[in-house]
């Protein structure tokens, strides 16, 4: 019984009580009021502790299967189950009688060393003109001595005895007394921006080629490459704005010890990276793609993407599936969440099996009806939390499962766009794959010390990632960047 109800009943009984009874009530009621207030405070503390315990439990339960955490952050990875069948009794390695692959003889060797016969060791007969019984071929494949090639231009300077004019021979494009060639520059930038090797180790590696280079020179190579490809970045940005379908995502990266965000806009054939202090709209505006984009935009449910009303959103269903798994594992939502996962994958399988890349129209209505029914079932199990007493402004805090259901309900068209539009995809994996290399760079070499080299790195990564997607050697692409007058790298944006 609540204190207010007890107080009302006592008030009704008080007029019929004796003087002693009313005196006892007067002594008893303040004590009850104090107990009620204390009980209310304890209840609030219990509720707070329950919420805190749920939050911490959910945080510990997150892994790469049910959230956006990468596999490297899984604390307790499940042990891979061993096969129930009895193991083989054979020893490890190649078995007796196995024909090894080995190296294959090359048809066009670079160097041929003939091993000829002269006189017969037995009788002294001349064997030089005797026909061959057999020619045994043996080859050794090796890397030649690694050494740079130095080209010296000796420019004549002469004074004409007739007119007295001093002349210098032309035809030399080298501006300074000593320069590194495009291949050395390309290799240094390639090792930094594609293989993610730290500068100290790059210098050690280049010494193998006979090149003793400074850190400042390596930085100058990066600056020169970023400057040279500025027209490429501008055209790439325009190409992405005009793309009918594109992928967008972002991930964290340290710059001078402060967290920044690496943003990517990409398609199957091109990628554009940028780095910014902010994650949302300000970064999107500086990147210059999303505010102008009118195609199908694949992304996760990050709120700032919803502000661009001119584009058609396609929410990443891989993210949704992970959230559904979390609801199953942590909130006991097996009854509707597991059928929802099966439904999404069923639609995906049907879409992939059809040549027009959309689900059969006869099935679209059925899938939508089942989708809505599962959401209704989930909302019935997870109703909205009532507004707490005393709360006037702001939204009421809801559970993660309820928020997920509301998002699935309100954005069903964006979730199921891959079912009805051929250019829409099931997931945003394209953008996540493109960003993964930047995370590897952070693990190998750490973050950046300043913003300018970070931006230069992202522009060069845009060029390299685009080249790799089009099966073009990134080292050759960078060599063209450093070759004066060679703009062949621009052709990647106009493959036709």
C-alpha positions in Angstrom: 0.0 0.0 0.0 1.3 3.4 -0.9 1.7 6.1 1.7 -0.9 8.4 0.0 -3.5 5.7 0.1 -2.7 4.9 3.7 -3.0 8.6 4.6 -6.5 8.9 3.0 -7.8 5.9 4.9 -6.5 7.2 8.2 -8.1 10.6 7.5 -11.4 8.9 7.1 -11.0 6.9 10.3 -9.7 9.8 12.5 -13.1 11.5 13.3 -14.3 8.2 14.9 -11.2 7.7 17.0 -10.9 8.6 20.6 -8.5 11.3 21.9 -5.9 8.7 22.6 -6.3 7.2 19.1 -6.0 10.6 17.4 -2.8 11.3 19.5 -1.3 7.9 18.4 -2.1 8.8 14.7 -0.4 12.1 15.1 2.7 10.4 16.4 2.5 7.6 13.8 2.0 9.6 10.6 5.3 11.5 10.6 7.1 8.3 11.0 5.2 6.7 8.1 5.9 9.8 6.0 9.6 9.5 6.8 9.6 5.8 5.9 7.8 6.5 2.7 10.3 9.1 1.6 13.2 6.9 2.5 11.6 4.0 0.6 11.1 6.3 -2.5 14.8 7.3 -2.4 15.9 3.7 -2.1 13.6 2.7 -5.0 15.2 5.5 -7.2 18.6 4.3 -6.3 17.7 0.7 -7.2 16.3 1.8 -10.5 19.5 3.8 -11.2 21.7 0.8 -10.3 19.6 -1.4 -12.5 20.0 0.9 -15.4 23.8 1.2 -14.7 24.1 -2.5 -14.5 22.2 -3.0 -17.8 24.4 -0.4 -19.5 27.6 -2.0 -18.3 26.4 -5.5 -19.1 25.4 -4.4 -22.6 28.8 -2.8 -23.0 30.6 -6.0 -22.1 28.4 -8.0 -24.3 29.3 -6.0 -27.4 31.5 -7.7 -30.0 32.1 -7.7 -33.7 29.1 -10.0 -34.3 26.5 -7.8 -32.7 27.8 -4.3 -33.0 30.2 -2.1 -35.0 33.2 -3.0 -33.0 36.1 -4.5 -35.1 37.1 -8.1 -34.4 40.4 -6.8 -32.9 38.5 -5.4 -30.0 36.7 -8.6 -29.1 37.6 -9.3 -25.5 36.5 -12.9 -25.3 36.5 -14.4 -28.8 34.6 -17.7 -29.0 36.9 -20.7 -29.3 36.6 -22.3 -32.7 34.9 -25.6 -32.4 37.0 -28.6 -33.3 35.7 -31.1 -35.8 33.8 -34.0 -34.2 35.3 -36.5 -36.6 38.4 -38.4 -35.6 41.7 -36.7 -36.8 43.9 -38.1 -39.5 46.8 -40.4 -38.5 49.0 -39.0 -41.2 52.0 -36.9 -40.3 52.1 -33.2 -41.2 53.5 -32.0 -44.5 53.7 -33.7 -47.9 52.9 -37.4 -48.1 54.9 -40.2 -49.6 54.5 -40.2 -53.4 53.2 -36.6 -53.5 54.5 -34.8 -56.6 55.8 -31.4 -55.5 55.1 -28.3 -57.5 58.5 -26.7 -57.3 59.7 -24.0 -59.6 59.1 -24.1 -63.3 61.7 -23.6 -66.0 61.3 -20.3 -67.8 61.0 -20.3 -71.6 63.0 -17.1 -72.2 66.0 -16.9 -69.8 67.8 -13.6 -69.6 71.3 -15.2 -69.5 72.3 -18.5 -71.1 75.6 -20.1 -70.0 76.4 -23.0 -72.4 78.2 -26.0 -70.8 79.9 -27.6 -73.9 82.0 -30.8 -74.3 85.4 -30.6 -76.0 87.6 -33.7 -76.3 86.4 -37.1 -75.0 88.1 -37.7 -71.6 88.4 -41.4 -72.4 89.9 -41.5 -76.0 90.5 -37.9 -76.9 88.0 -37.8 -79.8 86.8 -34.3 -80.7 83.1 -34.1 -79.6 82.4 -30.5 -80.7 80.6 -31.5 -83.9 79.0 -34.7 -82.6 75.1 -34.5 -82.5 73.5 -34.1 -79.0 72.0 -37.1 -77.3 70.3 -34.8 -74.8 70.3 -31.2 -73.6 69.8 -30.9 -69.8 68.4 -27.5 -68.8 69.0 -26.1 -65.3 68.0 -22.6 -64.2 68.7 -20.3 -61.2 66.4 -17.3 -60.6 67.7 -14.5 -58.6 67.3 -10.7 -58.1 70.1 -8.6 -59.6 72.1 -6.3 -57.4 69.8 -3.4 -56.4 71.4 -0.1 -57.4 70.1 3.2 -58.6 71.1 4.5 -62.0 72.6 8.0 -62.0 72.3 10.1 -65.1 74.6 13.1 -65.5 73.8 15.9 -67.9 77.0 17.7 -69.0 75.8 21.0 -70.4 78.3 22.9 -72.5 78.7 26.6 -72.0 80.6 28.5 -74.7 81.3 32.0 -75.8 81.0 32.8 -79.5 84.3 34.2 -80.8 82.5 36.1 -83.5 79.8 38.0 -81.5 81.0 37.4 -78.0 77.7 36.0 -76.8 77.8 33.3 -74.1 75.6 30.3 -74.9 74.5 27.3 -72.9 73.3 24.0 -74.5 69.6 23.3 -74.1 67.4 20.2 -73.8 68.0 19.5 -70.0 64.8 19.6 -67.9 66.6 19.1 -64.6 66.1 22.3 -62.6 68.6 21.8 -59.7 72.1 20.6 -59.5 70.9 17.3 -58.0 67.4 15.8 -58.1 65.8 12.4 -57.5 64.0 10.8 -60.4 60.3 10.0 -60.6 60.9 6.3 -59.7 62.7 7.1 -56.4 60.0 9.6 -55.5 57.2 7.2 -56.4 58.8 4.3 -54.4 59.1 6.5 -51.3 55.5 7.7 -51.5 54.3 4.2 -52.3 56.0 2.7 -49.3 54.5 5.4 -47.0 50.9 5.7 -48.4 50.3 2.1 -49.7 52.5 -0.2 -47.6 52.3 2.1 -44.5 55.9 1.8 -43.6 57.2 4.5 -41.2 59.7 7.0 -42.5 62.6 5.7 -40.5 62.2 2.3 -42.1 61.7 3.8 -45.5 65.0 5.5 -45.2 66.7 2.3 -44.2 65.1 0.4 -47.1 66.1 3.0 -49.7 69.7 2.7 -48.5 69.6 -0.8 -50.0 69.2 1.0 -53.4 72.1 3.3 -52.6 69.8 6.2 -51.8 70.7 8.1 -48.6 67.7 10.3 -48.0 66.5 12.6 -45.2 63.1 12.8 -43.5 62.6 16.3 -44.9 63.1 15.0 -48.5 60.5 12.3 -47.9 58.0 15.0 -46.7 58.8 17.0 -49.8 58.0 14.0 -52.0 54.6 13.7 -50.3 53.9 17.4 -50.6 54.8 17.4 -54.3 52.6 14.4 -55.0 49.6 16.0 -53.2 50.1 19.2 -55.1 50.4 17.4 -58.5 47.2 15.5 -58.1 45.0 18.4 -57.1 43.2 18.4 -60.5 42.6 14.7 -60.1 40.9 15.2 -56.7 38.7 18.0 -58.1 37.5 15.8 -61.0 37.1 12.8 -58.6 34.9 14.9 -56.4 32.7 15.9 -59.4 32.5 12.3 -60.5 31.3 11.2 -57.1 28.7 13.9 -57.0 27.3 12.7 -60.3 27.4 9.0 -59.4 24.0 7.3 -59.4 25.0 5.2 -56.3 27.7 5.8 -53.7 28.8 4.7 -50.3 29.7 7.0 -47.3 31.3 6.3 -43.9 33.8 7.6 -41.4 36.2 6.3 -38.8 38.4 7.8 -36.1 42.0 8.9 -36.5 44.4 10.8 -34.2 46.0 14.0 -35.4 48.5 15.5 -32.9 46.9 13.3 -30.2 43.4 14.6 -30.8 40.7 12.5 -32.4 39.7 13.4 -35.9 37.5 11.6 -38.5 38.5 10.1 -41.8 35.6 10.4 -44.2 35.2 8.3 -47.4 32.9 8.7 -50.4 33.3 5.9 -52.9 31.9 3.6 -55.6 33.1 0.3 -57.0 35.7 2.1 -59.1 36.8 5.3 -57.3 37.4 6.5 -53.7 37.8 9.9 -52.1 39.2 10.3 -48.6 39.3 13.4 -46.4 40.1 14.0 -42.7 38.3 16.5 -40.5 38.1 17.5 -36.9 34.3 17.0 -37.0 32.3 14.0 -37.9 29.0 15.5 -39.1 27.7 18.2 -41.3 30.7 20.5 -41.2 32.9 17.8 -42.4 30.4 16.8 -45.2 30.3 20.4 -46.4 34.0 20.8 -46.5 34.3 17.5 -48.4 31.8 18.9 -50.9 29.9 15.8 -52.0 26.9 15.0 -49.7 25.3 18.5 -49.9 25.2 18.2 -53.7 24.6 14.4 -54.0 21.2 13.3 -55.5 21.8 9.5 -56.0 21.4 6.5 -53.7 23.5 7.1 -50.6 24.5 3.9 -48.7 25.4 4.7 -45.1 24.7 3.7 -41.5 22.1 5.3 -39.3 24.3 8.2 -38.2 22.0 11.2 -37.7 23.7 13.9 -39.9 23.1 11.9 -43.0 19.4 12.5 -42.6 19.7 16.2 -43.2 20.3 15.8 -47.0 16.8 15.4 -48.3 17.7 15.5 -52.0 19.3 12.1 -51.9 17.7 8.6 -51.5 19.0 6.8 -48.4 19.9 3.1 -48.3 20.6 2.0 -44.7 23.2 -0.6 -44.2 21.4 -3.9 -43.4 24.7 -5.4 -42.1 24.6 -2.9 -39.3 20.9 -3.7 -38.6 21.6 -7.4 -38.5 24.3 -6.8 -35.9 21.9 -4.7 -33.8 19.3 -7.4 -34.1 21.8 -10.0 -32.8 22.5 -7.7 -29.9 18.8 -7.5 -29.1 18.6 -11.3 -29.1 21.7 -11.8 -26.9 21.2 -9.0 -24.4 17.4 -8.3 -24.4 15.9 -11.7 -25.1 14.2 -10.6 -28.4 14.5 -14.0 -30.1 10.8 -14.2 -31.1 10.8 -11.4 -33.6 14.5 -10.4 -34.1 15.6 -13.8 -35.5 12.8 -13.9 -38.0 13.7 -10.4 -39.0 17.3 -11.4 -39.7 16.1 -14.4 -41.7 13.8 -12.2 -43.7 16.5 -9.7 -44.6 18.8 -12.4 -45.8 16.0 -14.1 -47.7 15.3 -10.9 -49.6 19.1 -10.5 -50.2 19.3 -14.0 -51.7 16.3 -13.4 -54.0 17.7 -10.1 -55.2 21.1 -11.6 -56.0 19.5 -14.5 -57.9 17.6 -12.2 -60.3 19.1 -10.6 -63.4 17.4 -7.2 -62.7 18.8 -7.1 -59.2 15.4 -6.5 -57.5 13.0 -8.9 -55.8 10.1 -10.3 -57.7 7.1 -7.9 -57.5 4.9 -10.7 -56.3 7.2 -11.2 -53.3 7.8 -7.5 -52.5 4.4 -7.1 -50.9 4.7 -10.3 -48.9 8.1 -9.3 -47.6 6.9 -5.9 -46.7 3.8 -7.3 -44.9 6.0 -9.7 -42.9 8.5 -6.9 -42.1 5.7 -4.7 -40.7 4.2 -7.6 -38.7 7.5 -8.4 -37.0 8.0 -4.7 -36.1 4.5 -4.6 -34.6 5.3 -7.7 -32.6 8.6 -6.2 -31.4 6.9 -2.9 -30.4 4.3 -4.8 -28.4 7.1 -6.5 -26.5 9.0 -3.2 -26.1 6.5 -0.4 -25.6 7.8 3.2 -25.2 8.9 4.1 -21.7 6.6 6.7 -20.0 7.8 10.2 -19.3 9.3 10.3 -15.8 7.6 12.6 -13.3 9.0 16.1 -13.4 10.4 15.8 -16.9 9.1 18.7 -19.0 11.5 19.1 -21.9 13.5 16.7 -24.1 12.8 13.2 -25.3 12.2 10.3 -22.9 15.1 7.9 -22.7 14.2 4.6 -24.4 15.9 1.2 -24.6 18.1 0.4 -27.5 15.7 -2.3 -28.7 12.8 0.2 -28.8 14.9 2.7 -30.7 15.9 0.1 -33.2 12.3 -0.9 -33.7 11.2 2.7 -34.2 13.9 3.2 -36.7 12.9 0.1 -38.6 9.3 1.2 -38.6 9.8 4.8 -39.6 12.5 4.1 -42.2 11.2 0.9 -43.8 11.7 2.4 -47.3 15.4 3.1 -46.6 16.0 -0.3 -45.0 14.3 -2.2 -47.9 15.5 0.0 -50.8 17.8 -2.8 -51.9 14.7 -4.9 -52.5 13.1 -2.6 -55.1 16.0 -0.6 -56.7 18.8 -2.3 -58.7 21.5 0.2 -57.7 20.8 -0.1 -54.0 22.9 -2.7 -52.1 22.3 -4.7 -49.0 25.2 -3.3 -47.0 27.7 -0.4 -46.9 30.6 -2.8 -47.0 32.2 -1.0 -49.9 32.9 2.1 -47.7 34.0 -0.1 -44.8 36.5 -1.9 -46.9 37.9 1.3 -48.2 38.3 2.7 -44.7 39.9 -0.5 -43.4 43.3 0.4 -44.9 43.4 3.7 -43.0 42.8 1.8 -39.8 45.7 -0.5 -40.7 47.9 2.5 -41.3 46.9 3.8 -37.8 47.9 0.5 -36.2 51.2 0.3 -38.1 52.4 3.9 -38.0 50.0 5.6 -35.5 48.3 8.9 -36.2 49.5 12.1 -37.7 51.5 14.9 -36.1 49.8 17.7 -38.0 46.7 18.4 -40.1 48.5 19.3 -43.4 50.4 16.0 -43.9 47.2 14.2 -42.9 45.2 15.9 -45.7 48.1 15.2 -48.2 48.1 11.6 -47.2 44.3 11.3 -47.7 44.5 12.8 -51.2 47.3 10.4 -52.2 45.3 7.5 -50.7 42.4 8.6 -52.9 44.6 8.2 -56.0 46.1 4.9 -54.9 42.7 3.4 -53.9 41.2 4.3 -57.2 44.1 2.8 -59.1 43.9 -0.5 -57.1 40.2 -0.7 -57.8 40.9 -0.4 -61.5 43.7 -3.0 -61.4 46.3 -0.4 -62.1 49.7 -0.7 -60.4 49.9 2.0 -57.7 53.7 2.3 -58.1 53.4 3.0 -61.8 50.6 5.5 -61.1 52.8 7.4 -58.7 55.7 7.3 -61.1 53.5 9.0 -63.7 52.5 11.6 -61.1 56.2 12.5 -60.6 57.0 12.5 -64.4 56.8 16.0 -65.8 54.2 16.3 -68.5 52.7 12.8 -67.8 49.0 13.1 -67.0 48.1 9.5 -67.7 46.8 9.1 -64.1 43.9 11.4 -65.0 42.6 8.7 -67.4 41.4 6.6 -64.4 38.5 9.0 -64.1 37.6 8.6 -67.8 38.1 4.9 -68.5 36.2 5.2 -71.8 
